[in-house]
Amino acid sequence: MTSRGPLALAALASAAVPGLDPSSVEGVVASGPARSFDVAFVQDHEHRRWVIRCPRTPAASARLEQSAALLALLARRLTMPVPAVKGWTPLPEGGRAAVHTYLTGRMLDLASVAPGSKVAVGIGRALAHLHNLDRRVYEEAGVPVYEAEAYRTRRLAELDRAAATGRVPTGLLTRWEHELEDVSLWRFTTTPTHGDIGSSTILVTPDDGEEPDVKALLGWESAQVADPADDLAALVAELHPDSIDTVMEAYAHARSDRPDRHLQQRARLVHQMQMVRTMMSAVAAGDDDGAEEHARSLRRLDDQLAREDEERATAAKPFVRTPTAGDTATDTQPVATEDMSSDDAAVEVASDATAPNAVTSDDEASDATARNDDASNDETSDEESAVEVEDTGAPTPVEPAAQDTTDEPSADAPAADADADEVDTSADAPEADTTDTKPGPRLVGDHRTAEIVPLTGDEGDDVLPPAPRR
């Protein structure tokens, strides 16, 4: 695997595009599938910006060639702009580096997408337009093309290879195998996909004072004809549930074919199994420490899913009271018999519902009878008072209770004083804001931008941390 620093990438960009005279360069640390490429932003003396992508492996070089051919075809078929390759330069170890135009905009933080926002609708529409494309466009570009059953078999093979490492928890293997072997979940039509939708590949319009919208999609090296759920995996994992509802509604309205009903379920499975892919990449690269770190993440995921299953089972299980040895028949709902009339049953059920405890002795029975007599007398008094009010047309005044003369303050007094204070100060207090705010994450409006950092001398030939695009 060959890696190059920003200065070397700037020199390659100058060789790839005639007239490109670099004045500054910024290296980018990539993650995920993009780690197979060295990427840098280059600015020339005419203040034009470029992006150079240099493959690190032969497999990445082949994907770069395929994606460039695909983007040339998509540029005439998508409503959004795509990175257009402007030049190539050969590499000493084989393969070529590509230089394409720099698309202005801001990188999107998926967790900040608000429900009902313009950008959430834009994501759904952008994916729908992509999935509506004729798959023959992808076939012409030479990218991988799969059918649903072949794609399911491919996923099973990946899981078998991961299980052979002994790093995947048994609970996850059982769960994923059950979903992969459920053929009903995999009855769908494969579509053209992007393959790497996420926060680092969705570009939104610059901050011009208006609500942002989706402008373009970056990073097309994983594009293929496959499961449309692949492009929703990161969305269902990172978006707020209300935001994913907005995305899916816009997606369904813009799709030419009705999305299958298991789309989101497969998207969650794809997101979970992405951790296995990352672990297998570390295993293939001989990175034991990285593989073990990903294995720990898988164990945490296994524990999390097990807890969620237990919570759902507890919530769905009805509460059943277990009778004790001292309980009598009145603790449970009576069973109707031939000697029990419907009216009697209703009376007995109602009385049992209000009785907190069963009467189990004669003394307790007599006490309960006395309490019931007192309650009956109180109800009779209330009824007489109500009748008197109705007959006279005016309520009978009630004399206030005598104040307690002891030193101990009344329990009701502080509450009354507190209410009085609230009434007195409410006139000066500002009016409460009753605006209905939606729960969940909001769309962050302060996406910071950064100028390309000039790098001069050998000491600057290091890869810089990623910065938001401008």
Buried (B, 14 or more C-beta within 10 A) or exposed (E): EEEBBBBBBBBBBBBBBEEBEBBBBBBBEBEBBBBBBBBBBBBBEEEBBBBBBBBBBEEBBBBBBBBBBBBEBBEEBBEBBBBEBBBBBEBEEEBBBBBBBBBBBBBBBBBBBBBEBBBBBBBBBBBBBBBBBEBEBBEEBEBBBBEBEEBBBEBBEBBEEBBEEEBBBEBBBEBBBEBBEEEEBBEBEBBBBBBBBBBBBBBBBBBEEEEBBBBBBBBBBBBBBBBBBBBBBBBBBBBBEBBBBBBBBBBEEBBEEEBBEBBBBBBBBBBBBBBBBBBBBBBEEEBEEBBBEBBEEBBEBBEEBBEEEEEEEEEEEEEEEEEEEEBEEEBEEEEEEEEEEEEEBEEBEEEBEEEEEBBEEEEEEEEEEEEEEEEEEEEEEEEEEEEEEEEEEEEEEEEEEEEEEEEEEEEEEEEEEEEEEEEEEEEEEEEEEEEEEEEBBBBBEEBEBEEBBEBEEEEBBEBBEBBEBB
